[in-house]
Amino acid sequence: MVTLEAVELPVSTYTAAAPEFPGTIFDIETGPLSWSKIEAFVGKFDPAGVDLSKIPGGEPFDPAAVKVGNLKPENRAAKIDEARERHQVESALYEKRCLEAIKNAKIAHKNKAIEKAALSATTGRVLLGGILDHGQYMLIEHERNEPALIRRTWEVIEAAKSVVGFNIYGFDLPFMFQRSKILNIAIPRDVIHRYGSRYYWNDKFIDLLEVWRAGGRDWIDLDSLARLLGLNGKSGDGADFANLYATDRPAALSYARNDLDVTAGIAGRLL
C-alpha cells in the first residue's frame, strides 16, 4: 500500500474513503495545450485548401449555358436577360460567400485540432493524476505547473507495488512517458524496460483491457465493459473533462473519482 500521507505534494490533492480494492488504481485526465502550441504542431490553416468550386457566381456569365428550349427569339432574349441578372446578383455575393466559407473552414480546422488535442502528448497535457489506493483517493492537480503534477504522480506510482488501470498501456502510460520526455522530467527506472530493440512496461503495471482481451485484440471501452459486467458505468465523457475542469472543478473531480471507482470495480471482477 502506498502511504499517501508520506508523499510530499506541492500540488492540490483530495483524499477520501472509497470502496476498498486491494491495490493501486491509476488513471489520468488530459486536456489540450494552448492553441498556439497545437497550431505549431498541426500546422497553420491553408485557405488554398478550401473548395470554392461549388459556390455560385464564380464563373463569368455564359449566355450559351442558358436553357431556352423552343422559345421564340424574343422570349429567348428575355430568359437570357433574366439569367444574366441572377448571375450578377450571385457574382455580387460570390466574394462574401467565399470569405464566409474560408472563415468557417478555418474555425472547423481549429475546432477539430482542439477536439483531438487531449488524446496526444504532442498537443495535450496532463490535467490530473488520479490514484485510488486501498480505499483512498488521491487526485493530483497543478493547473499552472504540469511538470510538478507529473513528477508527483510518478512518485506515487513508483512507491506502489502494483498499479492497475484500464488501457494504461495504450494511453495513460505512453502519454505520461511522452509528456515527461517533452518536459525533461525524470521517469522512474522501474516504469519501462528495454529488451533488445523493444521497450516493455514493468510487470508491476496491470492493464485491465489486456486482461479482458485475454490475448485477443477486440476493443471495448471502460463504460461498456463495466456495464457488461453488471457494474455502474462512467458519469460522463473524458472528452469533456478539460471544459468541465475549467468551468466546474468540483464536478470534474467527482468525474475523476468515479472513473477510478469504475476501474476498481472492473479490477475486482477480473483480477
C-alpha positions as a printed Julia matrix, in Angstrom:
271×3 Matrix{Float64}:
   0.0     0.0     0.0
   1.21    3.49   -0.82
   1.38    5.65    2.28
  -0.33    8.71    0.87
   0.34   10.91    3.87
   4.08   10.33    3.48
   4.22   11.62   -0.08
   5.12   15.31   -0.12
   2.92   17.03   -2.69
   3.3    20.7    -3.61
   0.06   20.29   -5.58
  -3.63   20.16   -4.78
  -4.81   16.72   -3.66
  -8.07   15.2    -2.5
  -8.25   12.13   -0.3
 -11.35   10.39    1.0
 -12.61    6.96    1.84
 -13.77    4.87   -1.1
 -14.88    1.26   -1.64
 -11.7    -0.64   -0.95
  -9.81   -2.55   -3.61
  -6.62   -4.3    -2.52
  -4.3    -2.43   -4.85
  -3.44    0.86   -6.51
  -5.73    2.11   -9.3
  -4.26    4.65  -11.72
  -5.87    6.97  -14.26
  -5.03   10.33  -15.79
  -7.21   13.08  -17.2
  -5.86   15.22  -20.02
  -6.7    18.4   -21.87
  -5.48   20.42  -24.87
  -2.42   22.66  -24.85
  -2.82   26.3   -25.84
  -3.9    26.88  -29.43
  -0.56   28.41  -30.33
   1.22   25.18  -29.33
  -1.33   22.97  -31.06
  -1.11   25.06  -34.23
   2.67   24.87  -34.19
   2.38   21.08  -34.34
  -0.61   20.53  -36.66
   0.25   23.42  -38.98
  -1.46   26.67  -39.83
  -4.72   26.76  -41.72
  -4.27   26.96  -45.51
  -7.1    28.86  -47.24
  -5.94   27.47  -50.59
  -7.21   24.08  -49.48
 -10.83   25.24  -49.25
 -13.01   24.04  -52.14
 -14.82   27.09  -53.52
 -15.87   25.44  -56.79
 -19.47   24.9   -55.73
 -20.1    28.47  -54.67
 -22.32   30.1   -57.33
 -21.2    33.26  -59.13
 -17.57   32.44  -59.58
 -17.66   31.83  -63.31
 -18.31   34.5   -66.0
 -21.82   34.55  -67.38
 -22.27   32.31  -70.42
 -25.43   33.01  -72.47
 -24.98   29.71  -74.29
 -25.45   27.85  -70.99
 -28.98   29.21  -70.56
 -31.56   26.58  -71.5
 -34.06   28.24  -73.82
 -35.55   25.17  -75.48
 -38.01   26.01  -78.26
 -38.7    29.57  -77.12
 -39.22   32.27  -79.68
 -36.23   34.58  -80.24
 -37.77   37.45  -78.24
 -38.58   35.08  -75.35
 -35.11   33.59  -75.54
 -33.59   37.02  -75.15
 -35.8    37.75  -72.14
 -34.83   34.48  -70.47
 -31.15   35.11  -71.09
 -31.51   38.61  -69.62
 -33.18   37.15  -66.53
 -30.35   34.63  -66.18
 -27.8    37.4   -66.59
 -29.45   39.44  -63.82
 -29.46   36.43  -61.48
 -25.81   35.83  -62.26
 -24.99   39.45  -61.49
 -26.64   39.06  -58.08
 -24.76   35.82  -57.45
 -21.5    37.44  -58.58
 -22.03   40.31  -56.16
 -22.42   37.78  -53.33
 -19.63   35.49  -54.52
 -16.75   37.18  -52.72
 -18.75   37.41  -49.49
 -19.66   33.72  -49.71
 -16.06   32.76  -50.41
 -14.82   34.7   -47.4
 -17.54   33.11  -45.27
 -16.6    29.62  -46.5
 -12.92   30.23  -45.73
 -13.79   31.62  -42.29
 -15.94   28.58  -41.47
 -13.26   26.2   -42.73
 -10.67   27.93  -40.54
 -12.92   27.6   -37.49
 -13.55   23.92  -38.29
  -9.79   23.34  -38.67
  -9.16   24.81  -35.24
 -12.07   23.04  -33.52
 -11.09   19.66  -34.97
  -7.49   20.07  -33.85
  -8.51   21.14  -30.32
 -11.07   18.34  -30.08
  -8.37   15.72  -30.7
  -5.55   17.53  -28.9
  -6.06   15.92  -25.49
  -5.54   12.45  -26.99
  -1.9    13.1   -27.95
   1.06   14.09  -25.8
   2.23   16.29  -28.68
  -0.83   18.54  -28.45
  -2.22   17.76  -24.99
  -1.2    17.93  -21.36
  -1.92   16.11  -18.11
  -4.57   17.91  -16.06
  -4.94   15.38  -13.26
  -3.22   12.28  -11.97
  -5.78   10.0   -10.34
  -4.89    7.39   -7.75
  -7.2     5.12   -5.76
  -5.1     3.25   -3.24
  -6.66    0.77   -0.8
  -9.83    2.82   -0.44
  -8.31    6.3    -0.6
  -8.43    8.72   -3.49
  -5.58   10.99   -4.43
  -6.32   13.45   -7.21
  -3.08   15.22   -8.05
  -3.54   18.62   -9.67
  -1.42   21.59  -10.58
  -3.19   23.79  -13.1
  -0.17   26.01  -13.85
   2.64   23.51  -13.34
   2.26   20.31  -15.32
   5.84   19.14  -14.57
   5.12   19.21  -10.81
   1.91   17.25  -11.37
   3.68   14.59  -13.44
   6.62   14.27  -11.04
   4.32   13.68   -8.07
   2.22   11.19  -10.0
   5.37    9.26  -10.91
   6.42    9.3    -7.23
   3.16    7.69   -6.14
   3.36    5.14   -8.95
   6.97    4.34   -8.08
   6.03    3.71   -4.44
   3.22    1.3    -5.33
   3.86   -2.45   -5.52
   1.39   -2.86   -8.37
  -0.56   -0.38  -10.47
  -3.85   -1.25  -12.14
  -5.63    0.75  -14.82
  -7.74    0.5   -17.95
  -5.97    0.92  -21.31
  -2.93    2.26  -19.47
  -0.63    0.51  -21.96
  -2.38    2.25  -24.82
  -2.92    5.7   -23.33
  -2.08    6.7   -19.75
   1.47    5.37  -19.53
   2.57    6.41  -23.06
   1.04    9.85  -22.51
   2.85   10.3   -19.18
   6.08    8.95  -20.69
   5.94   11.27  -23.71
   4.96   14.36  -21.72
   7.85   13.6   -19.36
  10.28   13.45  -22.26
   8.9    16.67  -23.76
   9.17   18.46  -20.4
  12.53   16.86  -19.49
  11.14   15.1   -16.42
  12.95   12.09  -14.99
  10.95    8.87  -15.3
  11.35    6.24  -12.56
  13.68    3.47  -13.66
  11.18    0.71  -12.97
   8.49    2.11  -15.27
   9.75    0.87  -18.62
  12.47   -1.6   -19.63
  14.33   -2.23  -22.85
  14.86   -5.7   -24.23
  16.86   -5.55  -27.44
  15.18   -3.0   -29.69
  11.85   -3.14  -27.89
  10.52   -1.45  -24.77
   8.13   -3.02  -22.25
   6.21   -1.69  -19.28
   7.24   -3.06  -15.93
   5.36   -6.12  -14.69
   4.0    -4.04  -11.81
   1.52   -2.5   -14.27
  -1.71   -4.37  -15.0
  -3.86   -3.18  -17.89
  -7.44   -4.38  -17.39
  -8.16   -4.0   -21.09
  -5.43   -6.55  -21.84
  -6.73   -8.82  -19.08
 -10.2    -8.67  -20.62
  -8.87   -9.33  -24.13
  -7.15  -12.48  -22.91
  -4.79  -12.42  -25.86
  -7.35  -11.14  -28.35
  -7.48   -7.68  -29.91
 -11.16   -6.74  -29.58
 -11.69   -3.19  -28.35
 -14.14   -2.27  -25.6
 -14.32    0.99  -23.69
 -14.34    1.37  -19.92
 -18.02    2.24  -19.64
 -19.2    -0.62  -21.86
 -17.09   -3.19  -20.02
 -18.32   -2.02  -16.63
 -21.96   -2.26  -17.67
 -21.34   -5.62  -19.36
 -20.08   -6.89  -16.01
 -23.14   -5.53  -14.21
 -21.3    -2.6   -12.62
 -22.03    1.12  -12.54
 -20.61    2.93  -15.55
 -18.92    6.24  -16.18
 -20.56    9.5   -15.15
 -19.54   11.45  -18.26
 -17.23   11.64  -21.25
 -13.49   12.12  -20.86
 -13.5    14.32  -23.97
 -15.42   16.91  -21.92
 -13.08   16.82  -18.93
 -10.98   19.88  -19.8
 -14.03   22.09  -20.26
 -15.63   20.7   -17.11
 -12.43   21.24  -15.13
 -12.25   24.86  -16.33
 -15.9    25.64  -15.52
 -16.86   23.34  -12.64
 -13.84   21.91  -10.83
 -15.85   20.01   -8.13
 -17.84   18.26  -10.86
 -14.6    17.42  -12.7
 -13.07   15.91   -9.57
 -16.23   13.92   -8.99
 -15.96   12.59  -12.54
 -12.32   11.61  -11.96
 -13.18    9.8    -8.72
 -15.98    7.92  -10.47
 -13.58    6.78  -13.21
 -11.32    5.37  -10.51
 -14.3     3.65   -8.88
 -15.37    2.1   -12.19
 -11.85    0.86  -12.83
 -11.63   -0.58   -9.32
 -14.94   -2.36   -9.82
 -13.69   -3.98  -13.03
 -10.42   -4.93  -11.33
 -12.4    -6.64   -8.57
 -14.16   -8.77  -11.17
 -11.2    -9.57  -13.44
  -8.29  -10.0   -11.05
